[in-house]
Amino acid sequence: MTADTHDVVIAGSGVAGLSAAVYAARADLDPLVLEGDEPGGQLTLTTDVENYLGFPEGVGGMELIQQGKEQAEQFGAQFRHGSIESADLDGQPKALTLSNGETIHTRALVVATGASARWVGADNEADLMGHGLSTCATCDGAFHRGDDVLVVGGGDSAMEEALFLAKFADSVTVVHRREELRASEIMADRARDHDDIDFRWNTELRSIHGSTEEGVTAATLISHPEGHPREKFESGTEVETERVDVGGVFYAVGHTPNTGFLRNTGVELDDDGYVLPQTDGDGRATARTTVDGVFAAGDVADPRYRQAITAAGTGSMAALDVEAFLETLEGSEPAPVEA
Ligand SMILES: Cc1cc2nc3c(=O)[nH]c(=O)nc-3n(C[C@H](O)[C@H](O)[C@H](O)COP(=O)(O)OP(=O)(O)OC[C@H]3O[C@@H](n4cnc5c(N)ncnc54)[C@H](O)[C@@H]3O)c2cc1C
């Protein structure tokens, strides 16, 4: 290995990247973690995490991340700012070009770049995210016992979030900008048949009210009988405006996996851009991708579960797979890198 080629670079410092870093560092692989534009990832957006194993009193999202980083550093993982802009992943070594133009070489890459929940552009959403505004009902639903809550969206995940929230909340109102749901018939029927779930058709969220101390207290909705009220409002058409008291707002308008830099690299992505991890010869899950030496962990490969604990689990899988991969390279030194 040339002096400037890493054994393994881990892209992303969310739970998946941190877990991969702990395992890789303990295996003496000297991992380099690129933190991306959101060091610590999505968990830094939330206050309390109550479903991560080992914290009976719950743990702050930021605290969990800081402790994970400390743990990885203690075993020798290096962290640095930087986002991968593009990558040449053929053969050895692999070349990663960062957004500042610098190129890094590595024998193995763990992609743990997460998936960003889409936001709707309501006023105050950046201030209230994690303080009563959430993108994850499984994570934060239990904080809303007895509240009236809104779910924004009209697809299957919005129906799932609404049905889950109805276990805790007094009432759930699904806010959808059209008159028809995109959700499958079965999910739509389940939500429509639920006594505690209502629908506001042709309606969008304009503002969320509250504070970081009080959480969400109210929301302003806009409606137009022909749907897409925000577009209408922005083009000067009159819309109906209503302020409603609510204790929580949940966005369920989809996620975008952070995989732009993997386009045309040979790493197989699904139609929505999530990495498709490969199974082994026995059909069992691995963290391997379709490119040798490239592995994926966490939400970037998981449109279904999207939990901190599953991200940590797949992070450990990726590091173990990297270790096995590097052993197969032993004795086959990569070609020297030109300066
Ligand atoms: C508000 C909120 C509350 C939540 N609460 C809970 C909860 O209570 N319990 C729970 O289990 N889960 C919760 N989740 C879900 C949980 O946060 C995610 O499942 C978990 O963070 C996924 O981890 P990850 O490491 O895969 O990705 P992320 O946390 O998304 O981290 C991605 C990392 O990749 C980096 N990155 C992105 N692009 C690049 C690039 N091109 N190059 C290099 N780095 C890059 C980012 O900067 C970031 O560091 C919550 C999520 C949100 C948004």
The ligand as a MOL file (V3000), in Angstrom:
LIG
                    3D

  0  0  0     0  0            999 V3000
M  V30 BEGIN CTAB
M  V30 COUNTS 53 58 0 0 0
M  V30 BEGIN ATOM
M  V30 1 C -35.8130 14.1610 13.8320 0
M  V30 2 C -35.3710 12.7180 13.8400 0
M  V30 3 C -35.5460 11.9540 14.9660 0
M  V30 4 C -35.1360 10.6250 14.9850 0
M  V30 5 N -35.2890 9.9250 16.1230 0
M  V30 6 C -34.8920 8.6270 16.1650 0
M  V30 7 C -35.0680 7.8470 17.3520 0
M  V30 8 O -35.5690 8.3460 18.3750 0
M  V30 9 N -34.6600 6.5540 17.3070 0
M  V30 10 C -34.1200 5.9850 16.1870 0
M  V30 11 O -33.7710 4.7960 16.2210 0
M  V30 12 N -33.9640 6.6890 15.0520 0
M  V30 13 C -34.3420 7.9950 15.0140 0
M  V30 14 N -34.2150 8.7010 13.8590 0
M  V30 15 C -33.6830 8.0220 12.6720 0
M  V30 16 C -32.1420 7.9390 12.7670 0
M  V30 17 O -31.6520 9.2290 13.0360 0
M  V30 18 C -31.5740 7.3980 11.4770 0
M  V30 19 O -32.0960 6.1120 11.2240 0
M  V30 20 C -30.0460 7.3010 11.5830 0
M  V30 21 O -29.5100 8.5740 11.8760 0
M  V30 22 C -29.4380 6.7960 10.2910 0
M  V30 23 O -28.0640 6.8380 10.4460 0
M  V30 24 P -27.0760 6.8480 9.1870 0
M  V30 25 O -25.7180 6.8770 9.7800 0
M  V30 26 O -27.4390 5.7880 8.2570 0
M  V30 27 O -27.3640 8.2040 8.4150 0
M  V30 28 P -27.3890 9.7310 8.8710 0
M  V30 29 O -27.6520 9.8890 10.3130 0
M  V30 30 O -28.3190 10.3820 7.9000 0
M  V30 31 O -25.8920 10.2470 8.6010 0
M  V30 32 C -25.4230 10.4440 7.2950 0
M  V30 33 C -24.0180 11.0150 7.3400 0
M  V30 34 O -23.4790 11.0090 6.0230 0
M  V30 35 C -22.8520 12.2580 5.7590 0
M  V30 36 N -22.8450 12.4550 4.3110 0
M  V30 37 C -23.9040 12.6760 3.4800 0
M  V30 38 N -23.4800 12.7960 2.1980 0
M  V30 39 C -22.1320 12.6180 2.2230 0
M  V30 40 C -21.1090 12.6180 1.2190 0
M  V30 41 N -21.3880 12.8260 -0.0860 0
M  V30 42 N -19.8230 12.4230 1.6060 0
M  V30 43 C -19.5010 12.1940 2.9180 0
M  V30 44 N -20.4340 12.1800 3.9160 0
M  V30 45 C -21.7270 12.3990 3.5620 0
M  V30 46 C -23.6790 13.2520 6.5440 0
M  V30 47 O -22.9480 14.4630 6.7620 0
M  V30 48 C -23.9220 12.4510 7.8270 0
M  V30 49 O -22.8080 12.5930 8.6820 0
M  V30 50 C -34.5740 10.0310 13.8150 0
M  V30 51 C -34.4130 10.8000 12.6640 0
M  V30 52 C -34.7830 12.1370 12.6720 0
M  V30 53 C -34.5710 12.9680 11.4280 0
M  V30 END ATOM
M  V30 BEGIN BOND
M  V30 1 1 1 2
M  V30 2 1 2 3
M  V30 3 2 2 52
M  V30 4 2 3 4
M  V30 5 1 4 5
M  V30 6 1 4 50
M  V30 7 2 5 6
M  V30 8 1 6 7
M  V30 9 1 6 13
M  V30 10 2 7 8
M  V30 11 1 7 9
M  V30 12 1 9 10
M  V30 13 2 10 11
M  V30 14 1 10 12
M  V30 15 2 12 13
M  V30 16 1 13 14
M  V30 17 1 14 15
M  V30 18 1 14 50
M  V30 19 1 15 16
M  V30 20 1 16 17
M  V30 21 1 16 18
M  V30 22 1 18 19
M  V30 23 1 18 20
M  V30 24 1 20 21
M  V30 25 1 20 22
M  V30 26 1 22 23
M  V30 27 1 23 24
M  V30 28 2 24 25
M  V30 29 1 24 26
M  V30 30 1 24 27
M  V30 31 1 27 28
M  V30 32 2 28 29
M  V30 33 1 28 30
M  V30 34 1 28 31
M  V30 35 1 31 32
M  V30 36 1 32 33
M  V30 37 1 33 34
M  V30 38 1 33 48
M  V30 39 1 34 35
M  V30 40 1 35 36
M  V30 41 1 35 46
M  V30 42 1 36 37
M  V30 43 1 36 45
M  V30 44 2 37 38
M  V30 45 1 38 39
M  V30 46 1 39 40
M  V30 47 2 39 45
M  V30 48 1 40 41
M  V30 49 2 40 42
M  V30 50 1 42 43
M  V30 51 2 43 44
M  V30 52 1 44 45
M  V30 53 1 46 47
M  V30 54 1 46 48
M  V30 55 1 48 49
M  V30 56 2 50 51
M  V30 57 1 51 52
M  V30 58 1 52 53
M  V30 END BOND
M  V30 END CTAB
M  END
